[in-house]
Amino acid sequence: MLRQIDVKITALGALGDGVGEHEGVPVFVPGAAPGDLVSVDVDAPKKNGLYGTLRKIIEPGDARREPACTVFHKCGGCQLQYLADKPYENWLTSRTEAALAQQGLGDVAVAEPVITAPKSRRRVAFKALKAGKSLVLGFSKKQSHQIVDVTDCPITRTEITDLIAPLRSVLTAILPNRKQAELHLTVTASGIDLLIDAPMELDLAAREALVDFANEQDIAAIHWRDQGFLDPVIIRRTPMMDLSGIRVPLAPAAFIQATDEGETALVREVVAACKGAKRVVDLFAGIGTFTFPLAQNHQVLAVEGAKTALEALQGGANFASGLKQIIAKHRDLYRRPMTAKELSAFDAVVFDPPRAGAKEQALELAQSDVSTIVAVSCNPNTFGRDARILADGGYNLKRVVPIDQFLWSPHIELVGVFEK
Ligand SMILES: C[S@@+](CC[C@H](N)C(=O)[O-])C[C@H]1O[C@@H](n2cnc3c(N)ncnc32)[C@H](O)[C@@H]1O
C-alpha cells in the first residue's frame, strides 16, 4: 500500500538514484541528490529496498543545482542534470569503483573521469509523431513512450539542434496523422547524415519535400527506412568520418562514438596502452575508431561482426597511406570468439564489445599469452565481470579511466588496461 515518508538522501546509487534509509531499509529515489531531505511515496519493499517517487524536496542539499533544460522534469534524458558538477564527477568515480569492488577489484585505482562538455553529442535519435495538424518532435518521456516536444537540447551539437524547426516543418507536411517516425541524425565530416525510420512508403510529393529540405539545409544524405527496407532518398555527399586523418564512409546511422571529445580520449588511452606492441588485434572494431590510429605504429587485425561497418573500415583502409598493414576480418565474436591460441600471436588486444560485454571472448583472452589487453566498455557491470575473468587468468588491471560521453546520464564508458 502506498504511503508517504520523509527520507534524508546520503548517496547516489548505480543508476544515479538518490539513496537514503528508512527504518534500516535502503530507499531509492530517482531525482534526489545527496543532502536532500525529501518526501516520497513508497510501496511495499522490493528485493533491494524501497523505491520512492519524489513528491517534495523539503530541504535541498548542496549537491543539487537548477537544471538548465526547460523540459528536464518531463524528458527521459539527462536524468542527472540536477546534480552540481563536483557531485556528478564524484558519482562517476564511485559508480566505477563500486562495479570493480563487486568483482573483488576494489583496490584498482580509478583515474579522474573525462567528462564531455554540453552541446557535444554528435549523434541522436529523435522521435516524431504527427498529431492532427501539428507534430510532436523530441525524446521519450521518463518511463513512457510519450514524446516530449523539444526546441533545443543542452547536450546535442548545434548542427543537429538547428535542424529541429526545419525538420518539424518537413515532417508535418509528409507524415500522415498518427504516424510515428524515428530520426537518426549524425554529424559527419561531410555534413549531417539523416536516417528516418517510419513504416510507410514515400510518395513522390514526400520525396520531393525531403529533397528540398536536404538542399535548403545542406544535409549530406537522407535515407528512409520502411520496416528494414532502406531507401536512399538523396545523397548529396557521402557521409564520411575522419578517423585519425583517414576518411571512412559511414553507413546510415552506423555506430560511432557519441562525441568528438569522447572518441579522442578513448583513442588516447588505447594508443598509449598499446605502445611498444608490434601486432595488435582490434576486436569489435566497428568502422575502425581504434584501428586507424593504431595502424600508425602497429600492424592491426580488425575483427567486426557487422558487414556494413567492416566494409566502411575496409573502404578507409583501401585509400589510407602511410599506415602499417591493416587486415579486416568478418567474424561473429560471440559465437566464435578468437581463441587463446590465435590471440597469442599478438602483442596487444583491444576489445570494445556492445553493452552485454564479451564473456566468451574474455575467457579465451584470459588463457592467452598476450601481454597487454585494453578493454573498452559502455557498461561498468559487464566490464567488471569480464575484468574478473581476465584477473582470474593472471592479468593485472593496471588502470581504469571513466569516460563520460553521455553527459548527465547514468551511462559511463570505461577503459581498462590489463597486463600479464
Ligand atoms: C561499442 S561498438 C564499438 C565499435 C568500435 N570499436 C568503435 O569504437 O567505433 C561495438 C561493435 O561490436 C560489433 N558487434 C556486435 N556484436 C558482434 C559480434 N557478435 N561479433 C563481432 N562484432 C560484433 C558492433 O557491430 C559494433 O561495431
PDBQT file of the ligand as one rigid body, heavy atoms in Angstrom, charges set to zero:
ROOT
HETATM    1  C1  LIG A 501      30.618  -0.438 -28.902  1.00  0.00    +0.000 C 
HETATM    2  S1  LIG A 501      30.768  -0.761 -30.624  1.00  0.00    +0.000 S 
HETATM    3  C2  LIG A 501      32.461  -0.402 -30.848  1.00  0.00    +0.000 C 
HETATM    4  C3  LIG A 501      32.898  -0.133 -32.229  1.00  0.00    +0.000 C 
HETATM    5  C4  LIG A 501      34.290   0.482 -32.400  1.00  0.00    +0.000 C 
HETATM    6  N1  LIG A 501      35.288  -0.129 -31.553  1.00  0.00    +0.000 N 
HETATM    7  C5  LIG A 501      34.258   1.978 -32.204  1.00  0.00    +0.000 C 
HETATM    8  O1  LIG A 501      34.776   2.460 -31.185  1.00  0.00    +0.000 OA
HETATM    9  O2  LIG A 501      33.705   2.684 -33.045  1.00  0.00    +0.000 OA
HETATM   10  C6  LIG A 501      30.640  -2.498 -30.667  1.00  0.00    +0.000 C 
HETATM   11  C7  LIG A 501      30.873  -3.122 -32.001  1.00  0.00    +0.000 C 
HETATM   12  O3  LIG A 501      30.685  -4.541 -31.852  1.00  0.00    +0.000 OA
HETATM   13  C8  LIG A 501      30.113  -5.038 -33.024  1.00  0.00    +0.000 C 
HETATM   14  N2  LIG A 501      29.490  -6.342 -32.730  1.00  0.00    +0.000 N 
HETATM   15  C9  LIG A 501      28.306  -6.570 -32.116  1.00  0.00    +0.000 A 
HETATM   16  N3  LIG A 501      28.098  -7.895 -31.997  1.00  0.00    +0.000 NA
HETATM   17  C10 LIG A 501      29.176  -8.520 -32.547  1.00  0.00    +0.000 A 
HETATM   18  C11 LIG A 501      29.541  -9.877 -32.717  1.00  0.00    +0.000 A 
HETATM   19  N4  LIG A 501      28.748 -10.859 -32.308  1.00  0.00    +0.000 N 
HETATM   20  N5  LIG A 501      30.727 -10.157 -33.300  1.00  0.00    +0.000 NA
HETATM   21  C12 LIG A 501      31.536  -9.165 -33.712  1.00  0.00    +0.000 A 
HETATM   22  N6  LIG A 501      31.242  -7.852 -33.585  1.00  0.00    +0.000 NA
HETATM   23  C13 LIG A 501      30.071  -7.531 -33.010  1.00  0.00    +0.000 A 
HETATM   24  C14 LIG A 501      29.121  -3.959 -33.431  1.00  0.00    +0.000 C 
HETATM   25  O4  LIG A 501      28.775  -4.058 -34.797  1.00  0.00    +0.000 OA
HETATM   26  C15 LIG A 501      29.929  -2.701 -33.106  1.00  0.00    +0.000 C 
HETATM   27  O5  LIG A 501      30.676  -2.276 -34.214  1.00  0.00    +0.000 OA
ENDROOT
TORSDOF 0
